[in-house]
Amino acid sequence: MLKETTLYTAICDRCEKDLFENENFSYGDTLLLEQSLKESDWHDTGELHFCPDCHTIDENDEIKLKPITHETND
């Protein structure tokens, strides 16, 4: 039987890097995906998601975007 399913992955809103770009993996549940993002040092603002290469957190726990230093998927 073939069945269509919805799978989720995360794409950085700054550099467009895929959370799982080196793995053949995705999630069928956004809650599990959000947990994996936190464990992988990704940051979300509620609307946007940033990979570890694109942000840092300052001493006030505020997100600071880094200059883009790796290739984008343009």
QUIQUI-V747896 format. One record per pair of residues at least 4 apart in sequence whose C-alpha atoms are under 8 Angstrom apart, sorted by sequence separation. I is the first residue (numbers start at 0). GAP is how many residues later the second one is. If there is no record, write none. Layout:
<<I	GAP> <I	GAP>>
This chain:
<<11	4> <16	4> <19	4> <28	4> <29	4> <30	4> <31	4> <32	4> <33	4> <34	4> <35	4> <36	4> <37	4> <43	4> <44	4> <49	4> <50	4> <51	4> <56	4> <57	4> <10	5> <11	5> <19	5> <26	5> <36	5> <37	5> <43	5> <49	5> <56	5> <57	5> <10	6> <11	6> <19	6> <26	6> <36	6> <42	6> <43	6> <56	6> <57	6> <10	7> <11	7> <41	7> <42	7> <55	7> <56	7> <9	8> <10	8> <41	8> <42	8> <54	8> <55	8> <8	9> <9	9> <41	9> <42	9> <54	9> <55	9> <8	10> <9	10> <40	10> <41	10> <54	10> <55	10> <8	11> <40	11> <53	11> <54	11> <39	12> <42	12> <53	12> <52	13> <53	13> <53	14> <52	15> <8	17> <7	18> <8	18> <18	18> <6	19> <7	19> <6	20> <7	20> <6	21> <7	21> <5	22> <6	22> <7	22> <4	23> <9	23> <8	24> <7	25> <9	27> <18	32> <16	34> <12	35> <11	36> <12	36> <13	36> <11	37> <12	37> <10	38> <11	38> <9	39> <10	39> <11	39> <14	39> <13	40> <14	53> <14	55> <16	55> <14	56> <15	56> <16	56> <14	57> <15	57> <14	58>>
